[in-house]
Amino acid sequence: ANAFINDKDANKKLKLVNSLLNDDKYIEEYARNWTTNWTNILIGRAGGTEDNTLTSREGMQKYLRDSFARNKPYDTMVTELVTATGTNSPGAPNFNGAVNFLTMKLEEDGAQATAQTARIFLGKQVQCTQCHNHPFNEWKQRKFWEFNAFFRQTKALRTFVAGTRDVASVELIN
């Protein structure tokens, strides 16, 4: 802050913005910050840390970090997250960290996947319309189940650690 205040250059704001956007010391912090924020939004603050979880927090973070590093457009990321297939853990065959968005949301015929996808990416709270038409929501019960038809086609297949009931990895298939 002092360096900025003491800088007499007329272009000091432009220099600061360019430094924040392009300097390696800030790029790493930017990627870490947004990876953490988006991981919390997509799988929750505790996502991937629960006992017997199907979600790999590390896998989700790797996917996001790689996406940010490649400056991937938002619509491409959303498409990849919602349509992801592959396994959830880095180093596993057919790894695709994007699958971690849906792995814990596919129970109950994908109702949670439907509600969370609408909330996160469309900004709509639609979980009430799963059971009934909500008087103040333009999404009605029929619309919920039409949207849900996409998620009912996706299944999470678990691979277990040999000789245990611990999940080694999860693979999403359509």
Secondary structure, 3 states (H helix, E strand, C coil): CHHHHHCCCCCHHHHHHHHHHHCHHHHHHHHHHHHHHHHHHHHCCCCCCCCCCCCCHHHHHHHHHHHHHCCCCHHHHHHHHHHCCEECCCCCCCECHHHHHCCCCCHHHHHHHHHHHHHHHHCCCCHHHHCCCCCCCCCCHHHHHHHHHHHCCCEEEEEECCCCCCEEEEEEEC
